[in-house]
Amino acid sequence: MNKEIKIISIKDEIYPNPLKEIKDPPEILYCLGEIVPQENCFAIVGARKCSNYGKEIAWQIASGLVEAGLTVVSGFAPGIDTIAHKAAIEKRKRTIAVLGTGLDEKSIYPKSNLKLIDKILENGGAIISEFPPGTHGTKYTFPRRNRIIAGLCLGVLVVEAKVQSGALITANYAKEQKRKVFAVPGSIFSSQSKGCHFLIKNGAKLVETTEDILGELGFENLKMKEKKMEGKTPEENLILEILREGPLDIEKIIERTKLSPSKVASLISVLEIEGKIKNLGGRIYAISNR
């Protein structure tokens, strides 16, 4: 990356105002992109090894929040964090990635997300860290990063997480900083749901839709109306109907529709181009956020 890293002091006017309010704000922020001193930010965090269910929920809620005018913040990690950033980018909206490393190319983690940085910056977003260039990630730096994620935001949503996880560390920081905590419920048999269920039992707001968050934050007037996605042919509608039940990989779509692999591949390509479905990665497809 050929990007200039800016250095922002807590004494500077452009230092984010919400971050000044926390108990232990970073004295210095390193930044790529634009910093907005006062904006409505909301964090979405969760498991690195997330399920298709988690990917779909994170994508839909992140898409809804940015369309409602909020800036989605996350930690740039693989899994739920990356999905949240990509959902904002697909809507061509601003998102902020908070890193637990320096912002130089050699230090940034994960390397698989280096191209994502360009996309974030192209859409007016920012990459920030309290760690100087040359700082590699450690068990110390990532938890420190999490307090900044929470501190920038009105609230934090945990999509999937184990009880001992970085996402719950972020939620705990949010609680300490008097931010609102939200969690998505999941299967009682999944270890990735245990952290979310723990948070809900201890007062976190249960979330099923974007509207649950907007209402709790007092943004009811920004709620979006959802329209049903329709295909142009019976075969397209068949695929859309199946995907309304949840994301599926292409082999399952072929199995469920009983259409030929070539036909399914062709239909999926058309639906994806038209923005009616999206690829969550690994040839797993889901309905696009309306």
C-alpha positions in Angstrom: 0.0 0.0 0.0 1.2 3.5 -0.8 -0.8 5.3 1.7 0.1 8.1 4.1 -0.3 7.2 7.8 -1.6 10.2 9.7 -0.9 10.7 13.4 -3.7 12.2 15.5 -3.3 13.4 19.1 -6.1 13.4 21.6 -5.6 17.1 21.7 -6.4 17.5 18.0 -9.8 18.7 16.9 -10.4 15.8 14.6 -9.8 13.2 17.4 -13.1 11.2 17.7 -15.2 12.8 20.5 -16.8 9.5 21.7 -13.3 8.0 22.2 -12.3 10.9 24.5 -15.1 9.8 26.9 -13.7 6.4 27.8 -11.6 5.6 30.8 -8.4 4.9 29.0 -8.4 6.7 25.6 -5.4 6.3 23.4 -3.2 9.4 23.4 -2.3 8.9 19.8 -4.2 7.4 16.9 -2.5 6.3 13.6 -4.9 6.6 10.7 -5.4 5.8 7.1 -8.4 7.6 5.5 -10.7 10.1 7.1 -11.5 10.7 10.7 -14.8 12.3 11.6 -14.8 13.8 15.1 -18.5 13.2 15.7 -20.5 10.5 13.9 -23.0 7.8 14.8 -20.9 4.6 14.9 -22.0 1.1 15.7 -19.8 -2.0 16.2 -20.4 -5.5 14.8 -18.1 -8.2 16.1 -18.0 -11.9 16.3 -16.3 -15.2 15.7 -13.5 -15.7 13.2 -14.7 -19.2 12.4 -18.4 -18.2 11.9 -21.3 -20.2 10.5 -23.3 -19.4 7.3 -26.0 -18.3 9.7 -23.6 -15.8 11.4 -22.4 -14.5 8.0 -25.9 -13.9 6.8 -27.0 -12.1 10.0 -23.9 -9.9 10.1 -24.3 -9.0 6.4 -28.0 -8.1 6.7 -27.6 -6.1 9.9 -24.5 -4.2 8.7 -26.2 -3.4 5.4 -29.3 -2.1 7.2 -27.3 0.0 9.6 -25.2 1.8 7.0 -28.3 2.5 4.9 -29.8 4.1 8.0 -26.9 6.4 8.2 -24.7 4.7 10.8 -21.0 3.9 10.4 -20.2 0.3 11.0 -17.0 -0.3 13.0 -15.3 -3.7 13.4 -11.9 -5.2 14.1 -10.8 -6.3 10.6 -10.4 -9.9 11.7 -11.4 -12.9 9.6 -15.0 -14.0 9.9 -17.8 -11.7 11.2 -15.6 -8.6 11.3 -14.7 -8.9 7.6 -18.3 -9.6 6.7 -19.4 -6.4 8.4 -16.8 -4.3 6.6 -17.7 -5.9 3.2 -21.4 -5.3 3.7 -20.8 -1.6 4.2 -18.5 -1.5 1.2 -21.1 -3.2 -1.0 -23.5 -0.4 -0.1 -20.7 2.1 -0.9 -20.8 3.4 2.7 -18.2 4.4 5.2 -16.8 1.8 7.6 -14.0 1.9 10.2 -11.6 -0.9 10.8 -9.7 -0.8 14.1 -6.5 -2.8 14.0 -4.5 -4.5 16.8 -1.3 -4.0 14.8 0.6 -1.2 13.1 -0.8 0.2 9.8 2.2 -0.7 7.7 1.8 -3.5 5.2 4.3 -5.8 6.9 2.4 -5.6 10.3 -1.2 -5.6 9.3 -3.2 -8.7 10.1 -4.7 -10.6 8.4 -2.7 -10.3 5.2 -5.7 -11.8 3.3 -7.5 -8.4 4.0 -4.9 -6.1 2.5 -7.1 -5.5 -0.6 -10.0 -4.7 1.7 -8.1 -1.7 3.0 -8.3 -0.1 -0.4 -12.0 -0.7 -0.7 -12.6 0.8 2.8 -10.6 3.9 1.8 -12.3 4.2 -1.6 -15.7 4.5 0.2 -14.6 7.2 2.6 -13.8 4.9 5.5 -10.8 4.7 7.8 -8.3 2.3 9.2 -7.1 3.2 12.7 -4.8 1.9 15.4 -3.1 3.1 18.5 0.0 1.1 17.7 2.8 2.6 15.6 4.0 1.1 12.3 6.1 -2.0 12.9 3.9 -3.3 15.7 2.8 -6.9 15.1 -0.3 -8.4 16.8 0.0 -10.1 20.1 -2.3 -11.4 22.9 -1.9 -7.9 24.4 -2.6 -5.7 21.4 -5.9 -7.2 20.2 -7.7 -6.8 23.5 -6.5 -3.3 23.7 -7.9 -2.7 20.2 -11.3 -3.9 21.4 -11.7 -1.1 23.9 -11.3 1.4 21.0 -13.9 -0.4 18.9 -16.4 -0.1 21.8 -15.4 3.4 22.6 -16.1 4.8 19.1 -19.6 3.5 19.1 -23.1 3.9 20.4 -23.4 0.2 20.9 -21.9 -3.2 20.1 -23.5 -6.2 18.4 -22.1 -9.7 19.0 -23.2 -12.0 16.2 -21.4 -15.3 17.2 -18.9 -15.9 19.9 -17.6 -18.4 22.4 -17.7 -17.5 26.1 -14.0 -16.9 26.1 -13.5 -14.7 23.1 -12.4 -11.3 21.8 -16.0 -10.4 20.9 -17.0 -10.7 24.6 -14.0 -8.6 25.6 -15.4 -5.9 23.3 -18.9 -6.3 24.8 -17.5 -6.0 28.3 -15.7 -2.8 27.3 -18.9 -1.5 25.9 -20.7 -2.2 29.2 -18.0 -0.5 31.2 -18.1 2.5 28.8 -21.9 2.8 29.2 -22.5 1.8 25.6 -25.4 -0.5 24.7 -24.8 -4.2 24.2 -26.7 -6.4 21.7 -26.4 -10.1 20.8 -27.8 -12.4 18.2 -29.2 -15.7 19.6 -28.3 -19.0 18.0 -28.6 -22.7 18.5 -28.3 -24.0 22.1 -26.1 -26.8 20.7 -23.5 -24.4 19.1 -20.5 -23.3 21.1 -20.4 -20.2 18.9 -23.8 -19.2 20.5 -22.7 -19.6 24.1 -21.2 -16.2 24.3 -24.2 -14.4 22.8 -26.6 -16.3 25.1 -24.4 -15.4 28.1 -24.7 -11.7 27.1 -28.5 -11.9 26.6 -28.9 -13.6 30.0 -26.9 -10.7 31.5 -28.9 -7.9 30.0 -27.8 -7.6 26.4 -30.6 -6.7 23.9 -31.7 -9.7 21.8 -31.4 -8.8 18.1 -33.2 -10.4 15.2 -33.3 -7.5 12.8 -31.7 -4.1 12.1 -34.9 -2.5 13.4 -34.2 -4.0 16.9 -31.0 -1.9 17.0 -32.3 1.2 15.5 -35.3 1.3 17.9 -33.1 0.8 20.9 -30.8 3.6 19.8 -33.7 5.9 19.1 -33.5 5.9 15.3 -37.0 4.5 14.6 -37.5 7.1 11.9 -34.7 5.6 9.9 -36.2 2.1 9.7 -36.2 0.7 6.2 -39.1 -1.1 4.5 -38.2 -4.5 3.2 -39.4 -5.6 -0.2 -39.6 -9.2 -1.4 -36.9 -10.1 -4.0 -38.5 -11.5 -7.1 -36.9 -13.3 -10.1 -37.7 -12.9 -13.7 -38.3 -16.6 -14.4 -39.8 -19.6 -12.4 -36.3 -21.1 -12.1 -34.9 -17.8 -10.6 -37.8 -17.7 -8.2 -37.1 -21.3 -7.2 -33.6 -20.4 -6.2 -34.7 -17.2 -4.4 -37.3 -19.1 -2.4 -34.8 -21.7 -1.3 -32.3 -19.1 -0.2 -35.0 -17.3 1.8 -34.7 -20.2 4.3 -31.0 -19.4 4.7 -27.7 -19.4 2.9 -26.6 -22.5 1.0 -23.6 -23.7 -1.0 -24.1 -24.3 -4.7 -24.1 -28.1 -4.4 -27.1 -27.9 -2.0 -28.9 -25.4 -4.3 -28.4 -27.9 -7.2 -29.7 -30.7 -5.0 -32.8 -28.7 -3.7 -33.8 -27.3 -7.1 -33.1 -30.5 -9.1 -31.8 -28.3 -11.9 -28.6 -29.1 -13.8 -25.3 -27.8 -12.4 -24.8 -25.6 -15.5 -28.3 -24.2 -15.3 -27.9 -23.4 -11.6 -24.5 -21.8 -12.2 -26.0 -19.6 -15.0 -29.0 -18.6 -12.8 -26.8 -17.7 -9.9 -24.5 -15.6 -12.1 -27.5 -13.6 -13.3 -29.1 -13.2 -9.8 -25.7 -12.1 -8.4 -25.2 -9.5 -11.2 -28.7 -8.1 -10.5 -27.9 -7.8 -6.8 -30.6 -10.2 -5.7 -28.2 -12.7 -4.1 -24.6 -12.5 -2.9 -21.7 -14.8 -2.5 -20.7 -15.1 1.2 -17.5 -16.8 0.2 -16.7 -20.5 -0.5 -19.5 -20.6 -3.1 -22.1 -20.1 -0.4 -25.0 -17.9 -1.6 -27.6 -15.8 0.3 -30.4 -13.4 -0.4 -29.1 -9.8 -0.6 -30.2 -7.3 2.0 -33.3 -5.6 0.6 
